[in-house]
Amino acid sequence: MTERARVIGTSVPKRDGADKVTGRTRFLHDLELPRLAHGKILRAPHPHARIVRLDTRRAARLPGVLAVITGADVVQHPFGFAKDQLALKTGKVRCVRDEVAAVAAETPAIAEAALELIDVEYAELPAVFDPEAAARPGAPLVHDERASNLTDLRYQFSHGDVDGAFGEAAAVVEGEYRLDFVTPACLGTMVAIAEWDLRDQLTMWSTTQVPFLYQRDLAHALGITGDRVRVLQPPVGGNFGRGLDLCPIDVIAALLARPARRPVKIEFERLEEFVACPTRERCIIRLRTAAAADGRLLARDCHVVVDNGAYVSWGSTTPYVMLSTVAGLYRVPAVRFDTTIAYTNNPYSGSMRGYGNLESTFAVESQMDELAARLGLDRLELRRRNATKPGDANPQGFVIGSCAMGECLDAVGAAAAGLTPPAPGWKRGVGYAAMFHVGGGARIYKSDGCGAIVKCDDFGKISLITGATEIGQGSETVLAMIVAETLGVPLERVEVVNSDTAVKPWDVGVHASRTTFIAGNAARLAAESLRAKLVGMAAEELDVPAESLRMADGWIFVADEPQRRIAYDRAARAGHLREGGRTLVAEAFYDPPTGMLDKDLRGNVSAAYGFAAQAVVLDVEEATGVIRVRRVVSAHDVGRALNPGAAEGQIHGGVHMGLGYALSERLVVEEGRILTASFMDYAVLKAEDMPELVVRLVESMDEEGPFGAKGLGESGVIPVSAAVANAVKDAVGVRFTALPITSERVHAALGGRRA
Amino acid sequence: MTERARVIGTSVPKRDGADKVTGRTRFLHDLELPRLAHGKILRAPHPHARIVRLDTRRAARLPGVLAVITGADVVQHPFGFAKDQLALKTGKVRCVRDEVAAVAAETPAIAEAALELIDVEYAELPAVFDPEAAARPGAPLVHDERASNLTDLRYQFSHGDVDGAFGEAAAVVEGEYRLDFVTPACLGTMVAIAEWDLRDQLTMWSTTQVPFLYQRDLAHALGITGDRVRVLQPPVGGNFGRGLDLCPIDVIAALLARPARRPVKIEFERLEEFVACPTRERCIIRLRTAAAADGRLLARDCHVVVDNGAYVSWGSTTPYVMLSTVAGLYRVPAVRFDTTIAYTNNPYSGSMRGYGNLESTFAVESQMDELAARLGLDRLELRRRNATKPGDANPQGFVIGSCAMGECLDAVGAAAAGLTPPAPGWKRGVGYAAMFHVGGGARIYKSDGCGAIVKCDDFGKISLITGATEIGQGSETVLAMIVAETLGVPLERVEVVNSDTAVKPWDVGVHASRTTFIAGNAARLAAESLRAKLVGMAAEELDVPAESLRMADGWIFVADEPQRRIAYDRAARAGHLREGGRTLVAEAFYDPPTGMLDKDLRGNVSAAYGFAAQAVVLDVEEATGVIRVRRVVSAHDVGRALNPGAAEGQIHGGVHMGLGYALSERLVVEEGRILTASFMDYAVLKAEDMPELVVRLVESMDEEGPFGAKGLGESGVIPVSAAVANAVKDAVGVRFTALPITSERVHAALGGRRA
């Protein structure tokens, strides 16, 4: 490591940024291949129905149609988190997105026309849309072969004397918090291209964000071995967790490509994206919190009901993270947690940025404000008294290393300072919320590692081949920075390669805000190994011991005699372009020093933890219920801001998504049908809707993190809705326990207070 | 290494074969990109002329034209072997392929139309087309700034007492051999796509076969550093040496892409391919050979005149290899060699398979037959008496390791056995020729190395990322075999990746039949390193010392107790999918133990040498001069045939190309103009023209070669034309010293003998 960071800590534009804003990025949508066929999927029109007849003969006869398949025509295997669905449904359909047939044709229009020619007769079945109703005996069974609609998922945790704590508490608050479906609304819809070669090996071009798990899961769904699947990842237009599940689109593309004997591309239109893209799950959180008179938290007791939808997906595993919040956001000695996760005939969810933590933080932080009110304490002071500190071990056994939660809370005080007062008829409120999240990976799989290969060519061009996946989060930029800093070479000499599973070393994928930390450490280790080789070459050229040499600014020089130096690329050439020469390639694998949670959900799942606090300042017009967010102050313990501009950008994006969750976004699903299927109906906040954002990066310099960094990708989105709800309460005195807090709801709650 | 080879030595279909014959291969021609612009080049109509006026304004105004450039509009730097040309010529043109302007447009048709609108006025200059005339004082100067038309290239060598040897010889033969232009006639024409990104980094999709040298040379021509050039190599439809030079098409694509602000594709049509694809050079070889009465060679004296054409290319360096033949094909104690390489106003050549060795072998082996006749010795016996033996060091200092030249000569005896006798009016002849070529790389650059990275994923899929370049020669297949054999895993589990300079480690490129040997050794070393890691993981699982383990057929097992075993992919997963796990990546670089030739052209340039002998059996119709080749027997010391079917295929291809050179192919260039510019005029042999081919693979098991192998890519083509000429002489008694030996020439020489 150089003594003074040259690259780390400077704000570097994202590498993919200029291409994206100038329209140059070649997304998977843009990929054309010779002989490319286009696939379309026929979906169920009913949330629950038996398939009585399915006849594809008319469709198959349409000129230009290359293949029509149904579940009866293909060999497929159950897939998904609980292996409870087939890509092409047989027997019955369980939600309105269910896939019953697919067509490959010369053009998308022909494929679309062919869908119309598929004759399907359904017998509708009684359906169930409420998870609590679904869990009751006698409810219509979503999966006939199961005894009930309860899934096999249940997250139970208990630590300390919860009942005792509630008995002796000075204050107890409780509430039921209802969170609804939202969708990531990625600007780039889902796409899959599948191609079988003549050796029966499958190449997939995919929008996945977990290519190696995808390789495994897709192979399983197709009944082939994983070594026969190669995954290519062109740039994606957003993912936000969408790409964590293997989805029917991927399996169907592969199934279609076999009889079509062509590469087959399936590309969602916007409507289909709203219907079939994984969403954030619908859930009900029932939480009680107990505190002592001085504000010390004594216990929390939580029960979460998750609407699983028709099939189990990663979305139903979010209680895993909700528990971490309930047990780990602030010091709390006694915790009880349980879940009900039930099948319904609703669409099923997936993973989405923040992954349960938005939902649980909404509940937990709503109750922090209520406790402060109940105990007559300042809301920030209550939080400071309960703040996690370095060295803490929480009820689950998470071991806290670096932690600047207190500083984050301090940094969001006086959030409204300098703002013009609210207009007449408007009430101002300030709300606070903090956040606790993994920041050093999350060992959900047996390996939480990432590999890296670094090479240096004769021109001093450094290639980092990383296992990591870029989904717009800026990982390529920060990984290049880590390599440049480690090697002491100019940043522009470093290229990042990460789009082909046949090339890149293994990585779990993008989730749990892990890429900078895990892939960053792998890149750093590989670069250190390369540096040692390079310095060895320079030592030979300069005729000095390698130990005496340092690298910085593209030079390798004698530490005590900096004028004795050689350009690093010259050293590379000198070591290579001679008899008995060598080229420069090094590799590393980093797996963090963590463990998987045991069956009691205990263990230390991450090598570092991130903390943040937010303040939301907003004005509410009492007559109309209109909310105008004026300012969000977001303070984040990021360990170290490797690329401060990008870190700030991640937080901006998170706050944007969080404000949508809090105020405007809702995927309206009624009787299993999705009613908001365009950007005319689904209200993503526009640039003009955004308030002033103030980001404060707090550096706690994590010991395990690369150059001190911790994960950050999700922390901006997590506390927003809680802080908004607390601010609305502060402004107009009404506590909202369901999201989004729309003007209509506020207006209704205020009863036209000034009307 | 496993005890018994499982993969090596079996005939495995080429991996690219099925895709190619079924039309699935995606050549560079097939690549479409969003916003792709199409480039066309305007060439000089005169072999030598001053550019008086060059006005592109009309072309630039054509709708759909994106950019028009001339040498005046761009910053370019001289490139080529002698750095004596600009991609876009300024001042004057020196041959008819000279590029004077280029257009990028929305479509190829618009670009073509725009070329017509470029106004160029030329003042024709006296031209020179004969290299010997060009070398004389007073000849028109091709390059005005030079004192004469002699290039700076001269290959001079002298060893032993040549004049003394000629004085005491029992027989001396001499002759002048005239070789003409031929073209590789690749079915896939040359293509280049250039794209500058917003960081001003250049990505080139290219038909190059030396991507890292191309990266260097293109950067130099553009005046940028090599680290800003990334080279991508889609499959090519043949190369045969064409891709060794950087060509104007590549530079112009890059120059056009800047003002077009788009990716620009230039794709040669067939006519343009005939005009602008590098050819085999035109030359005159004057050779004398002296022998003792017992047939022992005493000396050779050779002078080669090369028609350099307008610019120096790799084609003018072929005397470097011609010398190796003159000094190294058979034992010859005294050798003198010199060259005259002169600029002319002809098109310039490039490198082409065999690279000088066809030409010099034609001369040398023609004289072997003449010596046999003069001394009354059997032609094969004369050759046997002079055959190179293992342990020889030749006059240049080449050190011969494995060598089965004698066996190869033995193997081609009785070549005509079993053939039906010639028809009435036809005369049968049998001709022999042998061949000596580098077979273990050729250190022409300071590094003759290649890098390899091998990784194994959780599914047991092995990726070999090799520096090597596949140009249809079958290298991917043989490299996969080497890795599979080294690891003891099934061949189908091994993938080869080799198409991106940002990913693959360094390699000189495809030339000198080096890939199997050099890249094969690199792959073997990397695989050995991976195997050690994998065996270490298995040792942990099986709880035995790693030394006790072996790998074969996908299993890792205890040598003495083969039933104690673990599947290799399970071992990989066990080593990875745990806390503190590792993934499997290994790398290696192999640079052969050789040296560059010194200024006197001495040294040991290759780590192994290949030998071959051929017999050609043909019938000549005396009345018409028509030649029908009946059989070619080709015996090759390949060290070891790693993939016998592919080795045979390489030889088949070589013989096809050699027969074309001998009998039918000639790029007719008259007064600097190319008159054969389609497959109607340029006579490549068709499948139905091919004789029976008998290949005998002789295995000398080279100690340094991977699994004993030596290079083979060029050896099939080298002796053919000499053997054909010797067979024609044998049949009808006429010695042809110029190629091709067409029916017309034979007819003329026979004077209508039976007419």
Chai-1 contact restraints between the chains, C-beta under 6 A:
chainA,res_idxA,chainB,res_idxB,connection_type,confidence,min_distance_angstrom,max_distance_angstrom,comment,restraint_id
A,A18,B,L198,contact,1.0,0.0,6.0,A-B,restraint_1
A,D30,B,P34,contact,1.0,0.0,6.0,A-B,restraint_2
A,E32,B,E32,contact,1.0,0.0,6.0,A-B,restraint_3
A,P34,B,D30,contact,1.0,0.0,6.0,A-B,restraint_4
A,L198,B,A18,contact,1.0,0.0,6.0,A-B,restraint_5
A,T225,B,F459,contact,1.0,0.0,6.0,A-B,restraint_6
A,G226,B,F459,contact,1.0,0.0,6.0,A-B,restraint_7
A,D227,B,F459,contact,1.0,0.0,6.0,A-B,restraint_8
A,D227,B,G460,contact,1.0,0.0,6.0,A-B,restraint_9
A,D227,B,K461,contact,1.0,0.0,6.0,A-B,restraint_10
A,D227,B,R493,contact,1.0,0.0,6.0,A-B,restraint_11
A,K446,B,L577,contact,1.0,0.0,6.0,A-B,restraint_12
A,K446,B,R578,contact,1.0,0.0,6.0,A-B,restraint_13
A,S447,B,H576,contact,1.0,0.0,6.0,A-B,restraint_14
A,S447,B,L577,contact,1.0,0.0,6.0,A-B,restraint_15
A,S447,B,G581,contact,1.0,0.0,6.0,A-B,restraint_16
A,G451,B,T583,contact,1.0,0.0,6.0,A-B,restraint_17
A,K455,B,P505,contact,1.0,0.0,6.0,A-B,restraint_18
A,F459,B,T225,contact,1.0,0.0,6.0,A-B,restraint_19
A,F459,B,G226,contact,1.0,0.0,6.0,A-B,restraint_20
A,F459,B,D227,contact,1.0,0.0,6.0,A-B,restraint_21
A,G460,B,D227,contact,1.0,0.0,6.0,A-B,restraint_22
A,K461,B,D227,contact,1.0,0.0,6.0,A-B,restraint_23
A,S463,B,A502,contact,1.0,0.0,6.0,A-B,restraint_24
A,R493,B,D227,contact,1.0,0.0,6.0,A-B,restraint_25
A,E495,B,A502,contact,1.0,0.0,6.0,A-B,restraint_26
A,V497,B,A502,contact,1.0,0.0,6.0,A-B,restraint_27
A,V497,B,V503,contact,1.0,0.0,6.0,A-B,restraint_28
A,A502,B,S463,contact,1.0,0.0,6.0,A-B,restraint_29
A,A502,B,E495,contact,1.0,0.0,6.0,A-B,restraint_30
A,A502,B,V497,contact,1.0,0.0,6.0,A-B,restraint_31
A,V503,B,V497,contact,1.0,0.0,6.0,A-B,restraint_32
A,V503,B,V503,contact,1.0,0.0,6.0,A-B,restraint_33
A,P505,B,K455,contact,1.0,0.0,6.0,A-B,restraint_34
A,P505,B,T583,contact,1.0,0.0,6.0,A-B,restraint_35
A,P505,B,V585,contact,1.0,0.0,6.0,A-B,restraint_36
A,W506,B,T583,contact,1.0,0.0,6.0,A-B,restraint_37
A,H576,B,S447,contact,1.0,0.0,6.0,A-B,restraint_38
A,L577,B,K446,contact,1.0,0.0,6.0,A-B,restraint_39
A,L577,B,S447,contact,1.0,0.0,6.0,A-B,restraint_40
A,R578,B,K446,contact,1.0,0.0,6.0,A-B,restraint_41
A,E579,B,G595,contact,1.0,0.0,6.0,A-B,restraint_42
A,G581,B,S447,contact,1.0,0.0,6.0,A-B,restraint_43
A,G581,B,D591,contact,1.0,0.0,6.0,A-B,restraint_44
A,R582,B,F589,contact,1.0,0.0,6.0,A-B,restraint_45
A,T583,B,G451,contact,1.0,0.0,6.0,A-B,restraint_46
A,T583,B,P505,contact,1.0,0.0,6.0,A-B,restraint_47
A,T583,B,W506,contact,1.0,0.0,6.0,A-B,restraint_48
A,T583,B,F589,contact,1.0,0.0,6.0,A-B,restraint_49
A,V585,B,P505,contact,1.0,0.0,6.0,A-B,restraint_50
A,V585,B,E587,contact,1.0,0.0,6.0,A-B,restraint_51
A,E587,B,V585,contact,1.0,0.0,6.0,A-B,restraint_52
A,F589,B,R582,contact,1.0,0.0,6.0,A-B,restraint_53
A,F589,B,T583,contact,1.0,0.0,6.0,A-B,restraint_54
A,D591,B,G581,contact,1.0,0.0,6.0,A-B,restraint_55
A,G595,B,E579,contact,1.0,0.0,6.0,A-B,restraint_56
